[in-house]
Amino acid sequence: MRLQIYSALLAFLLLHAYRRHSCATGSIYEFATQLAYSLFERPAAMLKAAERRRNQAKLRIAMGSLQL
């Protein structure tokens, strides 16, 4: 039980320190939500690379079907 309390306290203090360092406004909860969202968000460059790979795969499949 103590370990969970210490973990929660440590997480709160780290979030609070990071929020102060980044000069963010709002509550700790809002900051934690934004932080969690940004950690799991895929950058636009990665999305474009994935789209380019899909398009290349489709092109290879189409070219393969044209060869007899």
All heavy atoms as TSV, in Angstrom:
chain	resi	resn	atom	element	x	y	z
A	1	MET	N	N	0.819	-1.178	0.000
A	1	MET	CA	C	0.000	0.000	0.000
A	1	MET	C	C	0.872	1.254	0.000
A	1	MET	O	O	0.571	2.210	-0.697
A	1	MET	CB	C	-0.929	-0.044	1.222
A	1	MET	CG	C	-1.905	1.055	1.258
A	1	MET	SD	S	-3.114	0.804	-0.027
A	1	MET	CE	C	-4.427	1.754	0.562
A	2	ARG	N	N	1.909	1.231	0.777
A	2	ARG	CA	C	2.792	2.392	0.841
A	2	ARG	C	C	3.447	2.661	-0.512
A	2	ARG	O	O	3.625	3.813	-0.898
A	2	ARG	CB	C	3.883	2.185	1.884
A	2	ARG	CG	C	3.408	2.322	3.283
A	2	ARG	CD	C	4.582	2.225	4.218
A	2	ARG	NE	N	4.124	2.077	5.574
A	2	ARG	CZ	C	4.892	1.826	6.588
A	2	ARG	NH1	N	6.195	1.686	6.397
A	2	ARG	NH2	N	4.406	1.711	7.790
A	3	LEU	N	N	3.794	1.602	-1.194
A	3	LEU	CA	C	4.448	1.754	-2.498
A	3	LEU	C	C	3.537	2.480	-3.483
A	3	LEU	O	O	3.989	3.327	-4.248
A	3	LEU	CB	C	4.856	0.389	-3.046
A	3	LEU	CG	C	5.643	0.378	-4.341
A	3	LEU	CD1	C	6.950	1.155	-4.173
A	3	LEU	CD2	C	5.943	-1.036	-4.772
A	4	GLN	N	N	2.253	2.165	-3.469
A	4	GLN	CA	C	1.308	2.840	-4.348
A	4	GLN	C	C	1.175	4.317	-3.988
A	4	GLN	O	O	1.101	5.180	-4.873
A	4	GLN	CB	C	-0.061	2.168	-4.278
A	4	GLN	CG	C	-0.086	0.807	-4.924
A	4	GLN	CD	C	-1.434	0.134	-4.769
A	4	GLN	OE1	O	-2.157	0.390	-3.818
A	4	GLN	NE2	N	-1.754	-0.738	-5.717
A	5	ILE	N	N	1.160	4.611	-2.715
A	5	ILE	CA	C	1.068	6.004	-2.275
A	5	ILE	C	C	2.313	6.763	-2.686
A	5	ILE	O	O	2.232	7.887	-3.212
A	5	ILE	CB	C	0.838	6.085	-0.752
A	5	ILE	CG1	C	-0.545	5.524	-0.416
A	5	ILE	CG2	C	0.976	7.521	-0.254
A	5	ILE	CD1	C	-0.808	5.364	1.055
A	6	TYR	N	N	3.475	6.165	-2.479
A	6	TYR	CA	C	4.726	6.813	-2.871
A	6	TYR	C	C	4.804	7.005	-4.382
A	6	TYR	O	O	5.264	8.035	-4.865
A	6	TYR	CB	C	5.936	6.027	-2.381
A	6	TYR	CG	C	6.132	6.070	-0.885
A	6	TYR	CD1	C	6.577	4.955	-0.204
A	6	TYR	CD2	C	5.873	7.222	-0.147
A	6	TYR	CE1	C	6.767	4.987	1.170
A	6	TYR	CE2	C	6.049	7.259	1.213
A	6	TYR	CZ	C	6.496	6.133	1.884
A	6	TYR	OH	O	6.684	6.169	3.226
A	7	SER	N	N	4.340	6.021	-5.129
A	7	SER	CA	C	4.342	6.130	-6.595
A	7	SER	C	C	3.428	7.254	-7.067
A	7	SER	O	O	3.789	8.031	-7.951
A	7	SER	CB	C	3.900	4.816	-7.236
A	7	SER	OG	O	4.783	3.788	-6.901
A	8	ALA	N	N	2.243	7.347	-6.486
A	8	ALA	CA	C	1.299	8.400	-6.857
A	8	ALA	C	C	1.859	9.770	-6.484
A	8	ALA	O	O	1.755	10.727	-7.267
A	8	ALA	CB	C	-0.043	8.175	-6.173
A	9	LEU	N	N	2.471	9.881	-5.326
A	9	LEU	CA	C	3.065	11.143	-4.896
A	9	LEU	C	C	4.218	11.547	-5.802
A	9	LEU	O	O	4.331	12.708	-6.213
A	9	LEU	CB	C	3.539	11.036	-3.445
A	9	LEU	CG	C	4.120	12.304	-2.828
A	9	LEU	CD1	C	3.084	13.415	-2.823
A	9	LEU	CD2	C	4.610	12.019	-1.429
A	10	LEU	N	N	5.047	10.596	-6.151
A	10	LEU	CA	C	6.168	10.871	-7.047
A	10	LEU	C	C	5.678	11.297	-8.430
A	10	LEU	O	O	6.195	12.258	-9.005
A	10	LEU	CB	C	7.068	9.636	-7.159
A	10	LEU	CG	C	8.279	9.771	-8.059
A	10	LEU	CD1	C	9.227	10.825	-7.517
A	10	LEU	CD2	C	8.985	8.442	-8.189
A	11	ALA	N	N	4.660	10.610	-8.948
A	11	ALA	CA	C	4.100	10.975	-10.252
A	11	ALA	C	C	3.526	12.383	-10.210
A	11	ALA	O	O	3.726	13.183	-11.132
A	11	ALA	CB	C	3.030	9.974	-10.668
A	12	PHE	N	N	2.818	12.717	-9.126
A	12	PHE	CA	C	2.241	14.054	-8.989
A	12	PHE	C	C	3.342	15.112	-8.945
A	12	PHE	O	O	3.255	16.146	-9.613
A	12	PHE	CB	C	1.387	14.139	-7.731
A	12	PHE	CG	C	0.887	15.523	-7.457
A	12	PHE	CD1	C	-0.189	16.034	-8.167
A	12	PHE	CD2	C	1.493	16.319	-6.504
A	12	PHE	CE1	C	-0.642	17.322	-7.932
A	12	PHE	CE2	C	1.045	17.608	-6.265
A	12	PHE	CZ	C	-0.034	18.109	-6.975
A	13	LEU	N	N	4.385	14.870	-8.167
A	13	LEU	CA	C	5.469	15.847	-8.058
A	13	LEU	C	C	6.208	16.022	-9.383
A	13	LEU	O	O	6.572	17.150	-9.752
A	13	LEU	CB	C	6.437	15.438	-6.949
A	13	LEU	CG	C	5.868	15.545	-5.528
A	13	LEU	CD1	C	6.861	14.971	-4.531
A	13	LEU	CD2	C	5.514	16.974	-5.189
A	14	LEU	N	N	6.420	14.942	-10.105
A	14	LEU	CA	C	7.079	15.045	-11.411
A	14	LEU	C	C	6.222	15.823	-12.401
A	14	LEU	O	O	6.728	16.667	-13.144
A	14	LEU	CB	C	7.403	13.660	-11.958
A	14	LEU	CG	C	8.564	12.933	-11.288
A	14	LEU	CD1	C	8.650	11.501	-11.794
A	14	LEU	CD2	C	9.864	13.673	-11.538
A	15	LEU	N	N	4.924	15.548	-12.417
A	15	LEU	CA	C	4.018	16.294	-13.294
A	15	LEU	C	C	3.994	17.774	-12.928
A	15	LEU	O	O	4.017	18.645	-13.790
A	15	LEU	CB	C	2.599	15.730	-13.208
A	15	LEU	CG	C	2.299	14.530	-14.070
A	15	LEU	CD1	C	0.925	13.970	-13.721
A	15	LEU	CD2	C	2.361	14.895	-15.527
A	16	HIS	N	N	3.952	18.047	-11.639
A	16	HIS	CA	C	3.928	19.433	-11.185
A	16	HIS	C	C	5.214	20.165	-11.576
A	16	HIS	O	O	5.160	21.297	-12.076
A	16	HIS	CB	C	3.731	19.477	-9.669
A	16	HIS	CG	C	3.594	20.847	-9.123
A	16	HIS	ND1	N	2.497	21.642	-9.374
A	16	HIS	CD2	C	4.411	21.585	-8.337
A	16	HIS	CE1	C	2.651	22.795	-8.767
A	16	HIS	NE2	N	3.811	22.791	-8.132
A	17	ALA	N	N	6.352	19.528	-11.397
A	17	ALA	CA	C	7.634	20.147	-11.749
A	17	ALA	C	C	7.726	20.366	-13.262
A	17	ALA	O	O	8.164	21.432	-13.712
A	17	ALA	CB	C	8.787	19.274	-11.263
A	18	TYR	N	N	7.297	19.387	-14.041
A	18	TYR	CA	C	7.357	19.521	-15.500
A	18	TYR	C	C	6.401	20.606	-15.982
A	18	TYR	O	O	6.712	21.362	-16.892
A	18	TYR	CB	C	7.043	18.177	-16.161
A	18	TYR	CG	C	7.281	18.176	-17.643
A	18	TYR	CD1	C	8.571	18.262	-18.154
A	18	TYR	CD2	C	6.227	18.106	-18.538
A	18	TYR	CE1	C	8.799	18.263	-19.520
A	18	TYR	CE2	C	6.443	18.115	-19.896
A	18	TYR	CZ	C	7.728	18.191	-20.384
A	18	TYR	OH	O	7.959	18.205	-21.740
A	19	ARG	N	N	5.229	20.694	-15.353
A	19	ARG	CA	C	4.258	21.721	-15.720
A	19	ARG	C	C	4.817	23.107	-15.436
A	19	ARG	O	O	4.677	24.028	-16.228
A	19	ARG	CB	C	2.958	21.506	-14.961
A	19	ARG	CG	C	1.847	22.423	-15.426
A	19	ARG	CD	C	0.556	22.153	-14.678
A	19	ARG	NE	N	0.104	23.425	-14.171
A	19	ARG	CZ	C	-0.188	23.687	-12.923
A	19	ARG	NH1	N	-0.105	22.747	-12.018
A	19	ARG	NH2	N	-0.582	24.864	-12.556
A	20	ARG	N	N	5.462	23.277	-14.290
A	20	ARG	CA	C	6.063	24.576	-13.957
A	20	ARG	C	C	7.198	24.915	-14.912
A	20	ARG	O	O	7.356	26.059	-15.318
A	20	ARG	CB	C	6.588	24.575	-12.533
A	20	ARG	CG	C	5.523	24.756	-11.528
A	20	ARG	CD	C	6.129	24.964	-10.181
A	20	ARG	NE	N	5.200	25.802	-9.448
A	20	ARG	CZ	C	5.542	26.591	-8.474
A	20	ARG	NH1	N	6.796	26.660	-8.100
A	20	ARG	NH2	N	4.653	27.298	-7.859
A	21	HIS	N	N	7.981	23.915	-15.259
A	21	HIS	CA	C	9.124	24.141	-16.151
A	21	HIS	C	C	8.658	24.539	-17.552
A	21	HIS	O	O	9.281	25.361	-18.214
A	21	HIS	CB	C	9.993	22.882	-16.223
A	21	HIS	CG	C	11.187	23.018	-17.108
A	21	HIS	ND1	N	12.250	23.824	-16.791
A	21	HIS	CD2	C	11.476	22.466	-18.301
A	21	HIS	CE1	C	13.149	23.759	-17.746
A	21	HIS	NE2	N	12.688	22.930	-18.686
A	22	SER	N	N	7.538	23.984	-17.998
A	22	SER	CA	C	7.042	24.281	-19.335
A	22	SER	C	C	6.121	25.501	-19.364
A	22	SER	O	O	5.616	25.855	-20.418
A	22	SER	CB	C	6.311	23.071	-19.908
A	22	SER	OG	O	5.140	22.825	-19.168
A	23	CYS	N	N	5.889	26.115	-18.211
A	23	CYS	CA	C	5.040	27.312	-18.095
A	23	CYS	C	C	3.624	27.067	-18.622
A	23	CYS	O	O	3.016	27.929	-19.251
A	23	CYS	CB	C	5.661	28.504	-18.812
A	23	CYS	SG	S	7.253	28.971	-18.151
A	24	ALA	N	N	3.108	25.884	-18.411
A	24	ALA	CA	C	1.751	25.551	-18.851
A	24	ALA	C	C	0.733	26.101	-17.853
A	24	ALA	O	O	1.025	26.263	-16.668
A	24	ALA	CB	C	1.593	24.042	-18.963
A	25	THR	N	N	-0.440	26.412	-18.358
A	25	THR	CA	C	-1.514	26.879	-17.492
A	25	THR	C	C	-2.564	25.777	-17.391
A	25	THR	O	O	-2.593	24.855	-18.186
A	25	THR	CB	C	-2.160	28.159	-18.055
A	25	THR	OG1	O	-2.661	27.884	-19.363
A	25	THR	CG2	C	-1.158	29.291	-18.125
A	26	GLY	N	N	-3.419	25.893	-16.415
A	26	GLY	CA	C	-4.468	24.900	-16.234
A	26	GLY	C	C	-4.137	23.964	-15.089
A	26	GLY	O	O	-3.122	24.097	-14.398
A	27	SER	N	N	-4.995	22.983	-14.896
A	27	SER	CA	C	-4.827	22.056	-13.785
A	27	SER	C	C	-3.812	20.966	-14.125
A	27	SER	O	O	-3.442	20.770	-15.283
A	27	SER	CB	C	-6.171	21.412	-13.430
A	27	SER	OG	O	-6.583	20.557	-14.476
A	28	ILE	N	N	-3.399	20.257	-13.099
A	28	ILE	CA	C	-2.475	19.139	-13.276
A	28	ILE	C	C	-3.143	18.058	-14.127
A	28	ILE	O	O	-2.499	17.437	-14.973
A	28	ILE	CB	C	-2.061	18.547	-11.907
A	28	ILE	CG1	C	-1.238	19.548	-11.123
A	28	ILE	CG2	C	-1.313	17.251	-12.052
A	28	ILE	CD1	C	0.204	19.625	-11.486
A	29	TYR	N	N	-4.447	17.837	-13.913
A	29	TYR	CA	C	-5.172	16.824	-14.671
A	29	TYR	C	C	-5.161	17.150	-16.165
A	29	TYR	O	O	-4.912	16.271	-16.994
A	29	TYR	CB	C	-6.606	16.708	-14.159
A	29	TYR	CG	C	-7.445	15.742	-14.957
A	29	TYR	CD1	C	-7.283	14.370	-14.797
A	29	TYR	CD2	C	-8.366	16.192	-15.895
A	29	TYR	CE1	C	-8.024	13.471	-15.537
A	29	TYR	CE2	C	-9.108	15.310	-16.639
A	29	TYR	CZ	C	-8.942	13.949	-16.460
A	29	TYR	OH	O	-9.663	13.071	-17.205
A	30	GLU	N	N	-5.448	18.406	-16.513
A	30	GLU	CA	C	-5.435	18.803	-17.925
A	30	GLU	C	C	-4.046	18.643	-18.525
A	30	GLU	O	O	-3.893	18.188	-19.655
A	30	GLU	CB	C	-5.890	20.260	-18.061
A	30	GLU	CG	C	-7.349	20.474	-17.762
A	30	GLU	CD	C	-7.702	21.944	-17.674
A	30	GLU	OE1	O	-6.791	22.799	-17.648
A	30	GLU	OE2	O	-8.907	22.244	-17.634
A	31	PHE	N	N	-3.032	19.008	-17.744
A	31	PHE	CA	C	-1.660	18.875	-18.225
A	31	PHE	C	C	-1.304	17.407	-18.434
A	31	PHE	O	O	-0.692	17.044	-19.441
A	31	PHE	CB	C	-0.693	19.529	-17.238
A	31	PHE	CG	C	0.733	19.481	-17.695
A	31	PHE	CD1	C	1.172	20.280	-18.735
A	31	PHE	CD2	C	1.640	18.634	-17.084
A	31	PHE	CE1	C	2.485	20.238	-19.162
A	31	PHE	CE2	C	2.950	18.589	-17.509
A	31	PHE	CZ	C	3.376	19.392	-18.546
A	32	ALA	N	N	-1.693	16.543	-17.500
A	32	ALA	CA	C	-1.403	15.113	-17.627
A	32	ALA	C	C	-2.113	14.524	-18.834
A	32	ALA	O	O	-1.552	13.683	-19.546
A	32	ALA	CB	C	-1.821	14.383	-16.356
A	33	THR	N	N	-3.346	14.973	-19.098
A	33	THR	CA	C	-4.094	14.494	-20.258
A	33	THR	C	C	-3.406	14.916	-21.548
A	33	THR	O	O	-3.245	14.113	-22.474
A	33	THR	CB	C	-5.532	15.036	-20.218
A	33	THR	OG1	O	-6.140	14.651	-18.988
A	33	THR	CG2	C	-6.343	14.505	-21.376
A	34	GLN	N	N	-2.981	16.183	-21.630
A	34	GLN	CA	C	-2.283	16.663	-22.818
A	34	GLN	C	C	-0.956	15.943	-23.005
A	34	GLN	O	O	-0.573	15.603	-24.131
A	34	GLN	CB	C	-2.044	18.167	-22.717
A	34	GLN	CG	C	-3.290	18.976	-22.830
A	34	GLN	CD	C	-3.037	20.452	-22.575
A	34	GLN	OE1	O	-1.956	20.838	-22.152
A	34	GLN	NE2	N	-4.041	21.273	-22.818
A	35	LEU	N	N	-0.255	15.702	-21.925
A	35	LEU	CA	C	1.028	15.002	-21.991
A	35	LEU	C	C	0.836	13.567	-22.481
A	35	LEU	O	O	1.571	13.090	-23.347
A	35	LEU	CB	C	1.706	15.017	-20.620
A	35	LEU	CG	C	3.083	14.394	-20.538
A	35	LEU	CD1	C	4.072	15.169	-21.406
A	35	LEU	CD2	C	3.560	14.364	-19.107
A	36	ALA	N	N	-0.155	12.875	-21.947
A	36	ALA	CA	C	-0.421	11.502	-22.377
A	36	ALA	C	C	-0.800	11.457	-23.846
A	36	ALA	O	O	-0.370	10.563	-24.586
A	36	ALA	CB	C	-1.521	10.887	-21.519
A	37	TYR	N	N	-1.600	12.406	-24.291
A	37	TYR	CA	C	-2.003	12.454	-25.694
A	37	TYR	C	C	-0.796	12.693	-26.599
A	37	TYR	O	O	-0.641	12.038	-27.622
A	37	TYR	CB	C	-3.048	13.543	-25.910
A	37	TYR	CG	C	-3.493	13.659	-27.341
A	37	TYR	CD1	C	-4.343	12.704	-27.896
A	37	TYR	CD2	C	-3.054	14.690	-28.144
A	37	TYR	CE1	C	-4.742	12.801	-29.216
A	37	TYR	CE2	C	-3.447	14.792	-29.466
A	37	TYR	CZ	C	-4.295	13.846	-29.989
A	37	TYR	OH	O	-4.680	13.931	-31.301
A	38	SER	N	N	0.067	13.609	-26.199
A	38	SER	CA	C	1.219	13.915	-27.043
A	38	SER	C	C	2.239	12.781	-27.062
A	38	SER	O	O	2.971	12.623	-28.033
A	38	SER	CB	C	1.886	15.215	-26.599
A	38	SER	OG	O	2.480	15.052	-25.326
A	39	LEU	N	N	2.290	11.987	-26.011
A	39	LEU	CA	C	3.229	10.863	-25.982
A	39	LEU	C	C	2.823	9.767	-26.959
A	39	LEU	O	O	3.672	9.076	-27.515
A	39	LEU	CB	C	3.338	10.279	-24.571
A	39	LEU	CG	C	4.084	11.120	-23.560
A	39	LEU	CD1	C	3.993	10.461	-22.184
A	39	LEU	CD2	C	5.534	11.299	-23.950
A	40	PHE	N	N	1.520	9.593	-27.157
A	40	PHE	CA	C	1.040	8.514	-28.011
A	40	PHE	C	C	0.595	8.996	-29.383
A	40	PHE	O	O	0.052	8.229	-30.161
A	40	PHE	CB	C	-0.093	7.753	-27.320
A	40	PHE	CG	C	0.374	7.051	-26.080
A	40	PHE	CD1	C	0.041	7.520	-24.832
A	40	PHE	CD2	C	1.191	5.941	-26.177
A	40	PHE	CE1	C	0.482	6.883	-23.695
A	40	PHE	CE2	C	1.639	5.302	-25.048
A	40	PHE	CZ	C	1.288	5.771	-23.803
A	41	GLU	N	N	0.827	10.258	-29.690
A	41	GLU	CA	C	0.462	10.811	-30.987
A	41	GLU	C	C	1.579	10.541	-31.985
A	41	GLU	O	O	2.756	10.689	-31.673
A	41	GLU	CB	C	0.246	12.319	-30.857
A	41	GLU	CG	C	-0.160	12.999	-32.114
A	41	GLU	CD	C	-0.302	14.501	-31.911
A	41	GLU	OE1	O	-0.006	14.984	-30.829
A	41	GLU	OE2	O	-0.697	15.166	-32.864
A	42	ARG	N	N	1.213	10.132	-33.178
A	42	ARG	CA	C	2.215	9.898	-34.215
A	42	ARG	C	C	2.508	11.204	-34.928
A	42	ARG	O	O	1.591	11.885	-35.364
A	42	ARG	CB	C	1.713	8.868	-35.214
A	42	ARG	CG	C	1.570	7.486	-34.583
A	42	ARG	CD	C	1.217	6.482	-35.594
A	42	ARG	NE	N	2.392	6.202	-36.399
A	42	ARG	CZ	C	2.440	5.291	-37.340
A	42	ARG	NH1	N	1.376	4.591	-37.604
A	42	ARG	NH2	N	3.538	5.083	-38.027
A	43	PRO	N	N	3.759	11.564	-35.044
A	43	PRO	CA	C	4.094	12.796	-35.762
A	43	PRO	C	C	3.670	12.714	-37.229
A	43	PRO	O	O	3.546	11.636	-37.811
A	43	PRO	CB	C	5.613	12.877	-35.664
A	43	PRO	CG	C	5.994	11.970	-34.550
A	43	PRO	CD	C	4.922	10.921	-34.469
A	44	ALA	N	N	3.454	13.874	-37.827
A	44	ALA	CA	C	2.981	13.948	-39.212
A	44	ALA	C	C	3.969	13.291	-40.170
A	44	ALA	O	O	3.574	12.664	-41.154
A	44	ALA	CB	C	2.743	15.397	-39.599
A	45	ALA	N	N	5.260	13.405	-39.877
A	45	ALA	CA	C	6.270	12.814	-40.757
A	45	ALA	C	C	6.124	11.294	-40.786
A	45	ALA	O	O	6.253	10.670	-41.843
A	45	ALA	CB	C	7.660	13.199	-40.291
A	46	MET	N	N	5.841	10.687	-39.639
A	46	MET	CA	C	5.668	9.237	-39.604
A	46	MET	C	C	4.416	8.816	-40.357
A	46	MET	O	O	4.403	7.781	-41.027
A	46	MET	CB	C	5.612	8.750	-38.158
A	46	MET	CG	C	6.939	8.870	-37.436
A	46	MET	SD	S	6.825	8.357	-35.725
A	46	MET	CE	C	6.596	6.598	-35.917
A	47	LEU	N	N	3.358	9.619	-40.256
A	47	LEU	CA	C	2.129	9.299	-40.977
A	47	LEU	C	C	2.338	9.390	-42.480
A	47	LEU	O	O	1.850	8.552	-43.240
A	47	LEU	CB	C	0.999	10.239	-40.544
A	47	LEU	CG	C	0.487	10.051	-39.124
A	47	LEU	CD1	C	-0.518	11.138	-38.775
A	47	LEU	CD2	C	-0.130	8.684	-38.956
A	48	LYS	N	N	3.076	10.414	-42.928
A	48	LYS	CA	C	3.352	10.554	-44.360
A	48	LYS	C	C	4.213	9.404	-44.865
A	48	LYS	O	O	4.003	8.904	-45.966
A	48	LYS	CB	C	4.033	11.891	-44.636
A	48	LYS	CG	C	3.096	13.063	-44.584
A	48	LYS	CD	C	3.706	14.240	-45.284
A	48	LYS	CE	C	2.763	15.388	-45.317
A	48	LYS	NZ	N	1.809	15.326	-46.392
A	49	ALA	N	N	5.196	8.965	-44.067
A	49	ALA	CA	C	6.052	7.847	-44.469
A	49	ALA	C	C	5.227	6.566	-44.585
A	49	ALA	O	O	5.404	5.783	-45.530
A	49	ALA	CB	C	7.183	7.669	-43.474
A	50	ALA	N	N	4.314	6.349	-43.664
A	50	ALA	CA	C	3.458	5.158	-43.722
A	50	ALA	C	C	2.554	5.208	-44.951
A	50	ALA	O	O	2.358	4.201	-45.632
A	50	ALA	CB	C	2.625	5.055	-42.452
A	51	GLU	N	N	2.024	6.385	-45.255
A	51	GLU	CA	C	1.178	6.531	-46.437
A	51	GLU	C	C	1.984	6.283	-47.714
A	51	GLU	O	O	1.510	5.636	-48.639
A	51	GLU	CB	C	0.576	7.935	-46.475
A	51	GLU	CG	C	-0.367	8.165	-47.623
A	51	GLU	CD	C	-0.933	9.569	-47.634
A	51	GLU	OE1	O	-0.842	10.258	-46.612
A	51	GLU	OE2	O	-1.472	9.953	-48.684
A	52	ARG	N	N	3.216	6.779	-47.751
A	52	ARG	CA	C	4.082	6.573	-48.916
A	52	ARG	C	C	4.373	5.083	-49.108
A	52	ARG	O	O	4.339	4.575	-50.228
A	52	ARG	CB	C	5.388	7.345	-48.718
A	52	ARG	CG	C	6.187	7.504	-49.978
A	52	ARG	CD	C	7.441	8.369	-49.783
A	52	ARG	NE	N	7.228	9.518	-48.929
A	52	ARG	CZ	C	7.868	9.739	-47.763
A	52	ARG	NH1	N	8.761	8.878	-47.329
A	52	ARG	NH2	N	7.620	10.806	-47.042
A	53	ARG	N	N	4.617	4.355	-48.008
A	53	ARG	CA	C	4.864	2.906	-48.108
A	53	ARG	C	C	3.639	2.177	-48.629
A	53	ARG	O	O	3.740	1.268	-49.453
A	53	ARG	CB	C	5.278	2.349	-46.754
A	53	ARG	CG	C	6.726	2.597	-46.395
A	53	ARG	CD	C	7.146	1.774	-45.205
A	53	ARG	NE	N	6.395	2.103	-44.004
A	53	ARG	CZ	C	6.747	3.042	-43.118
A	53	ARG	NH1	N	7.829	3.744	-43.315
A	53	ARG	NH2	N	6.014	3.266	-42.053
A	54	ARG	N	N	2.453	2.574	-48.168
A	54	ARG	CA	C	1.223	1.941	-48.656
A	54	ARG	C	C	1.037	2.198	-50.143
A	54	ARG	O	O	0.669	1.290	-50.891
A	54	ARG	CB	C	0.011	2.463	-47.877
A	54	ARG	CG	C	-0.177	1.835	-46.527
A	54	ARG	CD	C	-1.536	2.158	-45.949
A	54	ARG	NE	N	-1.789	3.584	-45.831
A	54	ARG	CZ	C	-1.514	4.331	-44.774
A	54	ARG	NH1	N	-0.935	3.773	-43.738
A	54	ARG	NH2	N	-1.802	5.620	-44.751
A	55	ASN	N	N	1.302	3.425	-50.559
A	55	ASN	CA	C	1.157	3.754	-51.981
A	55	ASN	C	C	2.158	2.973	-52.831
A	55	ASN	O	O	1.827	2.508	-53.921
A	55	ASN	CB	C	1.324	5.255	-52.213
A	55	ASN	CG	C	0.146	6.038	-51.686
A	55	ASN	OD1	O	-0.924	5.490	-51.479
A	55	ASN	ND2	N	0.357	7.321	-51.445
A	56	GLN	N	N	3.385	2.827	-52.362
A	56	GLN	CA	C	4.388	2.062	-53.096
A	56	GLN	C	C	3.993	0.591	-53.179
A	56	GLN	O	O	4.176	-0.049	-54.209
A	56	GLN	CB	C	5.758	2.208	-52.437
A	56	GLN	CG	C	6.385	3.563	-52.646
A	56	GLN	CD	C	7.679	3.724	-51.865
A	56	GLN	OE1	O	8.019	2.898	-51.018
A	56	GLN	NE2	N	8.408	4.799	-52.155
A	57	ALA	N	N	3.433	0.065	-52.097
A	57	ALA	CA	C	2.995	-1.333	-52.111
A	57	ALA	C	C	1.857	-1.524	-53.109
A	57	ALA	O	O	1.840	-2.505	-53.857
A	57	ALA	CB	C	2.554	-1.761	-50.720
A	58	LYS	N	N	0.920	-0.581	-53.146
A	58	LYS	CA	C	-0.182	-0.658	-54.108
A	58	LYS	C	C	0.347	-0.589	-55.533
A	58	LYS	O	O	-0.113	-1.311	-56.417
A	58	LYS	CB	C	-1.176	0.478	-53.878
A	58	LYS	CG	C	-2.031	0.308	-52.661
A	58	LYS	CD	C	-2.971	1.495	-52.518
A	58	LYS	CE	C	-3.775	1.418	-51.254
A	58	LYS	NZ	N	-4.640	2.601	-51.097
A	59	LEU	N	N	1.340	0.267	-55.758
A	59	LEU	CA	C	1.927	0.403	-57.083
A	59	LEU	C	C	2.624	-0.891	-57.497
A	59	LEU	O	O	2.487	-1.342	-58.634
A	59	LEU	CB	C	2.910	1.574	-57.107
A	59	LEU	CG	C	3.568	1.890	-58.446
A	59	LEU	CD1	C	2.510	2.264	-59.473
A	59	LEU	CD2	C	4.568	3.015	-58.281
A	60	ARG	N	N	3.366	-1.518	-56.559
A	60	ARG	CA	C	4.031	-2.778	-56.871
A	60	ARG	C	C	3.029	-3.865	-57.195
A	60	ARG	O	O	3.223	-4.669	-58.111
A	60	ARG	CB	C	4.906	-3.216	-55.695
A	60	ARG	CG	C	6.300	-2.665	-55.776
A	60	ARG	CD	C	7.189	-3.245	-54.702
A	60	ARG	NE	N	7.339	-2.176	-53.707
A	60	ARG	CZ	C	7.148	-2.299	-52.424
A	60	ARG	NH1	N	6.823	-3.453	-51.905
A	60	ARG	NH2	N	7.297	-1.287	-51.609
A	61	ILE	N	N	1.928	-3.897	-56.474
A	61	ILE	CA	C	0.890	-4.884	-56.743
A	61	ILE	C	C	0.269	-4.638	-58.106
A	61	ILE	O	O	0.064	-5.578	-58.887
A	61	ILE	CB	C	-0.193	-4.852	-55.641
A	61	ILE	CG1	C	0.392	-5.384	-54.328
A	61	ILE	CG2	C	-1.421	-5.642	-56.036
A	61	ILE	CD1	C	-0.501	-5.187	-53.141
A	62	ALA	N	N	0.011	-3.378	-58.419
A	62	ALA	CA	C	-0.583	-3.052	-59.722
A	62	ALA	C	C	0.379	-3.392	-60.860
A	62	ALA	O	O	-0.042	-3.913	-61.894
A	62	ALA	CB	C	-0.950	-1.568	-59.771
A	63	MET	N	N	1.666	-3.114	-60.665
A	63	MET	CA	C	2.645	-3.421	-61.707
A	63	MET	C	C	2.790	-4.933	-61.887
A	63	MET	O	O	2.952	-5.411	-62.996
A	63	MET	CB	C	3.984	-2.795	-61.366
A	63	MET	CG	C	4.005	-1.276	-61.523
A	63	MET	SD	S	5.559	-0.556	-61.040
A	63	MET	CE	C	6.632	-1.207	-62.275
A	64	GLY	N	N	2.690	-5.665	-60.797
A	64	GLY	CA	C	2.785	-7.119	-60.871
A	64	GLY	C	C	1.626	-7.717	-61.606
A	64	GLY	O	O	1.738	-8.708	-62.310
A	65	SER	N	N	0.445	-7.116	-61.459
A	65	SER	CA	C	-0.737	-7.662	-62.135
A	65	SER	C	C	-0.713	-7.327	-63.631
A	65	SER	O	O	-1.386	-7.979	-64.409
A	65	SER	CB	C	-2.004	-7.126	-61.484
A	65	SER	OG	O	-2.108	-5.733	-61.676
A	66	LEU	N	N	0.060	-6.319	-64.038
A	66	LEU	CA	C	0.133	-5.962	-65.442
A	66	LEU	C	C	1.101	-6.864	-66.197
A	66	LEU	O	O	0.975	-7.034	-67.401
A	66	LEU	CB	C	0.569	-4.504	-65.610
A	66	LEU	CG	C	-0.423	-3.435	-65.152
A	66	LEU	CD1	C	0.181	-2.060	-65.308
A	66	LEU	CD2	C	-1.709	-3.545	-65.951
A	67	GLN	N	N	2.060	-7.436	-65.483
A	67	GLN	CA	C	3.051	-8.308	-66.157
A	67	GLN	C	C	2.407	-9.666	-66.428
A	67	GLN	O	O	1.750	-10.243	-65.595
A	67	GLN	CB	C	4.276	-8.483	-65.271
A	67	GLN	CG	C	5.039	-7.185	-65.085
A	67	GLN	CD	C	6.188	-7.365	-64.123
A	67	GLN	OE1	O	6.349	-8.427	-63.524
A	67	GLN	NE2	N	6.984	-6.325	-63.958
A	68	LEU	N	N	2.626	-10.170	-67.618
A	68	LEU	CA	C	2.077	-11.467	-68.000
A	68	LEU	C	C	3.147	-12.514	-68.137
A	68	LEU	O	O	4.212	-12.425	-68.407
A	68	LEU	CB	C	1.289	-11.342	-69.308
A	68	LEU	CG	C	0.081	-10.443	-69.215
A	68	LEU	CD1	C	-0.532	-10.300	-70.603
A	68	LEU	CD2	C	-0.931	-11.014	-68.254
